Amino acid sequence: MIASYAIAYAATAVGFFCIDFIWLSTISTSFYRNRIGSLLLEQPNFGVAGLFYLVYVAGVVHFAVMPAVNGASWVTALVNGALLGLVAYGTYDMTNLATLKNWSVSVSVVDMMWGTALTATAATLGYFCTVWLVAKAS
């Protein structure tokens, strides 16, 4: 059981980080800078970002990947991942809309859609990798 969690965590983390890195380093850079540039640091705080990834991936594994592995259904990973992404990213974005001056509605909408898609995809990748690697190890 612990080995399955470790495999799920590693697989989900790699998928999540790789996909998010592509998004953050290419596609979204000008989108965010054009809309909320005055709120952004020149350089992200990578320590805090790393902590977010560690904690968030643990949540994805707990709430989406392992229930899917235990139920043998990739659809569970996809749906639970999407819901978790929507709730987590929605909490961040709607809080910013409610509390920050000059926060962009379009940033919130795009970011919530991104969080939903990213988390669903990472959870599904984590599921397939875990099932494959656990079966291969057996």
Stockholm file with secondary structure:
# STOCKHOLM 1.0

chainA/1-138         MIASYAIAYAATAVGFFCIDFIWLSTISTSFYRNRIGSLLLEQPNFGVAGLFYLVYVAGVVHFAVMPAVNGASWVTALVNGALLGLVAYGTYDMTNLATLKNWSVSVSVVDMMWGTALTATAATLGYFCTVWLVAKAS
#=GR chainA/1-138 SS CHHHHHHHHHHHHHHHHHHHHHIIIIITHHHHHHHHGGGSCSSCCHHHHHHHHHHHHHHHIIIIIHHHHHHTCHHHHHHHHHHHHHHHHHHHHHHHHHHCTTCCHHHHHHHHHHHHHHHHHHHHHHHHHHHHHHHHHC
#=GC SS_cons         CHHHHHHHHHHHHHHHHHHHHHIIIIITHHHHHHHHGGGSCSSCCHHHHHHHHHHHHHHHIIIIIHHHHHHTCHHHHHHHHHHHHHHHHHHHHHHHHHHCTTCCHHHHHHHHHHHHHHHHHHHHHHHHHHHHHHHHHC
//
